[in-house]
Amino acid sequence: MDAKLLDILVCPVCKGPLVFKKEAQELVCKPCRLAYPIRDGIPVMLEEEARRLADTEEV
């Protein structure tokens, strides 16, 4: 994931910062507890495509 792109991407729901999870290839929004997938190197920033994190899953 390009660091410059990561700097400008925000959560489409709350406009908060995202954390890149390399092993899962996801961008995670901690306040919303949503994980946006990265497919073929392209972040999919749609709420309906995001995975809701389980309460037990560490952010």
DSSP file (Angstrom, degrees, kcal/mol; ACC not computed):
  #  RESIDUE AA STRUCTURE BP1 BP2  ACC     N-H-->O    O-->H-N    N-H-->O    O-->H-N    TCO  KAPPA ALPHA  PHI   PSI    X-CA   Y-CA   Z-CA
    1    1 A M              0   0    0      0, 0.0     2,-0.3     0, 0.0    41,-0.1   0.000 360.0 360.0 360.0 128.8    0.0    0.0    0.0
    2    2 A D     >  -     0   0    0      1,-0.1     4,-2.3     2,-0.0     5,-0.2  -0.484 360.0-141.9 -68.3 128.3    1.4    3.3   -1.0
    3    3 A A  H  > S+     0   0    0     -2,-0.3     4,-1.7     1,-0.2    -1,-0.1   0.854 100.3  54.1 -62.2 -36.5    2.1    5.5    2.0
    4    4 A K  H  > S+     0   0    0      2,-0.2     4,-1.0     1,-0.2    -1,-0.2   0.905 109.4  47.7 -65.7 -40.6    0.9    8.7    0.2
    5    5 A L  H >> S+     0   0    0      1,-0.2     4,-1.7     2,-0.2     3,-0.7   0.917 109.6  53.1 -65.4 -42.7   -2.4    7.1   -0.7
    6    6 A L  H 3< S+     0   0    0     -4,-2.3    12,-0.3     1,-0.2    -1,-0.2   0.841 103.6  58.6 -61.0 -33.5   -2.8    5.9    2.9
    7    7 A D  H 3< S+     0   0    0     -4,-1.7    -1,-0.2     1,-0.2    -2,-0.2   0.814 112.5  38.0 -65.8 -30.7   -2.3    9.4    4.1
    8    8 A I  H << S+     0   0    0     -4,-1.0     2,-0.2    -3,-0.7    -2,-0.2   0.660  94.7  95.6 -98.8 -16.6   -5.2   10.8    2.1
    9    9 A L     <  +     0   0    0     -4,-1.7     9,-0.5    -5,-0.1     2,-0.3  -0.547  49.9 176.2 -76.5 138.9   -7.7    7.9    2.5
   10   10 A V        -     0   0    0     -2,-0.2     6,-0.1     7,-0.1    19,-0.1  -0.905  41.9 -81.8-133.7 163.9  -10.3    8.2    5.3
   11   11 A C     >  -     0   0    0      5,-2.8     4,-1.9    -2,-0.3     5,-0.1  -0.487  33.3-143.1 -64.2 128.7  -13.2    6.2    6.4
   12   12 A P  T  4 S+     0   0    0      0, 0.0    -1,-0.2     0, 0.0    35,-0.0   0.684  96.8  50.1 -69.5 -15.4  -16.2    7.0    4.2
   13   13 A V  T  4 S+     0   0    0      3,-0.1    -2,-0.0     1,-0.0    34,-0.0   0.937 131.9   7.2 -86.3 -54.4  -18.6    6.7    7.2
   14   14 A C  T  4 S-     0   0    0      2,-0.1    -1,-0.0     3,-0.1    -3,-0.0   0.491  89.8-124.9-110.2  -5.4  -16.9    8.8    9.9
   15   15 A K     <  +     0   0    0     -4,-1.9     0, 0.0     1,-0.2     0, 0.0   0.677  64.0 141.6  66.8  19.5  -14.1   10.5    7.9
   16   16 A G        -     0   0    0      1,-0.2    -5,-2.8    -6,-0.1    -1,-0.2  -0.336  57.5 -80.9 -85.5 170.8  -11.6    9.2   10.5
   17   17 A P        -     0   0    0      0, 0.0    13,-0.4     0, 0.0     2,-0.3  -0.265  41.3-136.7 -70.3 158.1   -8.1    7.8    9.8
   18   18 A L        -     0   0    0     -9,-0.5     2,-0.5   -12,-0.3    11,-0.2  -0.872   2.7-142.0-117.6 150.1   -7.5    4.2    8.6
   19   19 A V  E     -A   28   0A   0      9,-2.5     9,-3.0    -2,-0.3     2,-0.6  -0.948  18.8-131.7-112.5 129.0   -5.0    1.6    9.7
   20   20 A F  E     -A   27   0A   0     -2,-0.5     2,-0.8     7,-0.2     7,-0.2  -0.703  14.7-164.2 -83.0 121.3   -3.4   -0.6    7.1
   21   21 A K  E  >> -A   26   0A   0      5,-3.1     5,-1.6    -2,-0.6     4,-1.3  -0.874   5.5-172.2-104.9  96.8   -3.4   -4.3    8.1
   22   22 A K  T  45S+     0   0    0     -2,-0.8     3,-0.4     1,-0.2    -1,-0.2   0.895  79.1  52.9 -59.6 -47.1   -0.9   -5.8    5.7
   23   23 A E  T  45S+     0   0    0      1,-0.2    -1,-0.2     2,-0.1    -2,-0.0   0.827 119.4  35.1 -62.7 -32.2   -1.5   -9.5    6.6
   24   24 A A  T  45S-     0   0    0     -3,-0.4    -1,-0.2     2,-0.1    14,-0.2   0.542 102.9-130.0 -95.9  -9.5   -5.3   -9.2    6.0
   25   25 A Q  T  <5 +     0   0    0     -4,-1.3    13,-2.1    -3,-0.4     2,-0.3   0.969  64.6 127.5  53.4  56.9   -5.0   -6.7    3.1
   26   26 A E  E   < -AB  21  37A   0     -5,-1.6    -5,-3.1    11,-0.2     2,-0.5  -0.962  60.1-136.3-139.3 154.7   -7.5   -4.4    4.8
   27   27 A L  E     -AB  20  36A   0      9,-2.7     9,-3.5    -2,-0.3     2,-0.4  -0.976  31.3-154.8-109.5 123.4   -7.9   -0.8    5.8
   28   28 A V  E     -AB  19  35A   0     -9,-3.0    -9,-2.5    -2,-0.5     2,-0.7  -0.842  14.1-155.7-110.2 133.9   -9.4   -0.6    9.3
   29   29 A C  E  >> - B   0  34A   0      5,-2.9     4,-1.5    -2,-0.4     5,-1.2  -0.932   9.1-162.0-102.0 114.0  -11.4    2.2   10.9
   30   30 A K  T  45S+     0   0    0     -2,-0.7    -1,-0.2   -13,-0.4   -12,-0.1   0.928  85.5  48.0 -65.7 -47.6  -11.1    1.9   14.6
   31   31 A P  T  45S+     0   0    0      0, 0.0    -1,-0.2     0, 0.0    -2,-0.0   0.900 121.8  35.2 -63.0 -39.3  -14.1    4.1   15.7
   32   32 A C  T  45S-     0   0    0      2,-0.1    -2,-0.2    20,-0.0    21,-0.1   0.657  99.6-135.7 -86.0 -16.7  -16.5    2.4   13.2
   33   33 A R  T  <5 +     0   0    0     -4,-1.5    20,-2.8     1,-0.2     2,-0.4   0.912  56.2 140.6  57.1  45.8  -14.9   -1.1   13.6
   34   34 A L  E   < -BC  29  52A   0     -5,-1.2    -5,-2.9    18,-0.2     2,-0.5  -0.928  42.2-154.2-118.3 144.0  -15.1   -1.6    9.8
   35   35 A A  E     -BC  28  51A   0     16,-2.4    16,-2.9    -2,-0.4    -7,-0.2  -0.970   9.0-155.6-120.0 116.6  -12.4   -3.3    7.7
   36   36 A Y  E     -B   27   0A   0     -9,-3.5    -9,-2.7    -2,-0.5    14,-0.1  -0.787  21.0-125.0 -92.5 128.4  -12.3   -2.2    4.0
   37   37 A P  E     -B   26   0A   0      0, 0.0     7,-2.9     0, 0.0     2,-0.5  -0.313   7.9-143.5 -73.8 154.7  -10.8   -4.8    1.7
   38   38 A I  E     -D   43   0B   0    -13,-2.1     2,-0.5   -14,-0.2     3,-0.2  -0.979  21.2-172.0-115.5 116.0   -7.9   -4.1   -0.7
   39   39 A R  E >   -D   42   0B   0      3,-2.5     3,-1.9    -2,-0.5   -14,-0.0  -0.942  68.8 -15.3-115.8 123.8   -8.4   -6.1   -3.9
   40   40 A D  T 3  S-     0   0    0     -2,-0.5    -1,-0.2     1,-0.3     0, 0.0   0.852 129.7 -53.5  53.3  37.6   -5.7   -6.2   -6.6
   41   41 A G  T 3  S+     0   0    0      1,-0.2    -1,-0.3    -3,-0.2   -16,-0.0   0.508 117.0 112.9  80.5   4.7   -3.9   -3.3   -4.8
   42   42 A I  E <   -D   39   0B   0     -3,-1.9    -3,-2.5   -41,-0.1     2,-0.2  -0.947  65.9-129.9-115.5 121.6   -7.0   -1.1   -4.9
   43   43 A P  E     -D   38   0B   0      0, 0.0     2,-0.9     0, 0.0    -5,-0.2  -0.493  13.1-144.3 -68.1 132.6   -8.9   -0.1   -1.7
   44   44 A V        -     0   0    0     -7,-2.9     2,-0.8    -2,-0.2     5,-0.1  -0.846  18.3-174.8 -99.2  99.8  -12.6   -0.8   -1.9
   45   45 A M        +     0   0    0     -2,-0.9     2,-0.5    -9,-0.1    -1,-0.1  -0.309  37.3 121.4 -98.2  50.2  -14.0    2.1    0.1
   46   46 A L    >>  -     0   0    0     -2,-0.8     3,-1.4     1,-0.1     4,-0.9  -0.949  59.3-141.5-113.6 130.9  -17.7    1.2    0.1
   47   47 A E  G >4 S+     0   0    0     -2,-0.5     3,-0.9     1,-0.3    -1,-0.1   0.879 103.3  55.7 -58.0 -38.8  -19.5    0.7    3.4
   48   48 A E  G 34 S+     0   0    0      1,-0.2    -1,-0.3    -3,-0.1    -3,-0.0   0.682 108.1  48.9 -70.5 -15.8  -21.5   -2.2    2.0
   49   49 A E  G <4 S+     0   0    0     -3,-1.4    -1,-0.2     2,-0.1    -2,-0.2   0.559  92.1 103.1 -94.5 -11.6  -18.2   -4.0    1.0
   50   50 A A    <<  -     0   0    0     -3,-0.9     2,-0.5    -4,-0.9   -14,-0.2  -0.356  70.0-128.4 -74.6 151.8  -16.6   -3.5    4.4
   51   51 A R  E     -C   35   0A   0    -16,-2.9   -16,-2.4    -2,-0.1     2,-0.4  -0.877  19.0-130.0-100.2 127.9  -16.4   -6.2    7.0
   52   52 A R  E     -C   34   0A   0     -2,-0.5   -18,-0.2   -18,-0.2     2,-0.2  -0.655  26.9-124.5 -77.8 128.7  -17.7   -5.4   10.5
   53   53 A L        -     0   0    0    -20,-2.8    -1,-0.1    -2,-0.4     6,-0.0  -0.508  23.3-114.6 -75.5 139.0  -15.1   -6.4   13.1
   54   54 A A    >   -     0   0    0     -2,-0.2     3,-1.3     1,-0.1    -1,-0.1  -0.334  24.8-114.2 -67.0 153.5  -16.2   -8.8   15.8
   55   55 A D  T 3  S+     0   0    0      1,-0.3    -1,-0.1    -2,-0.0    -2,-0.1   0.805 118.6  49.3 -59.8 -29.2  -16.2   -7.4   19.4
   56   56 A T  T 3  S+     0   0    0      2,-0.1     2,-0.4     0, 0.0    -1,-0.3   0.577  88.6 102.9 -87.0 -10.0  -13.4   -9.8   20.3
   57   57 A E  S <  S-     0   0    0     -3,-1.3     2,-0.2     1,-0.1    -4,-0.0  -0.605  73.6-126.3 -80.5 129.1  -11.3   -8.8   17.3
   58   58 A E              0   0    0     -2,-0.4    -4,-0.1     1,-0.1    -2,-0.1  -0.484 360.0 360.0 -75.1 141.0   -8.4   -6.5   18.1
   59   59 A V              0   0    0     -2,-0.2    -1,-0.1    -6,-0.0   -31,-0.1   0.428 360.0 360.0 -98.4 360.0   -8.2   -3.3   16.1
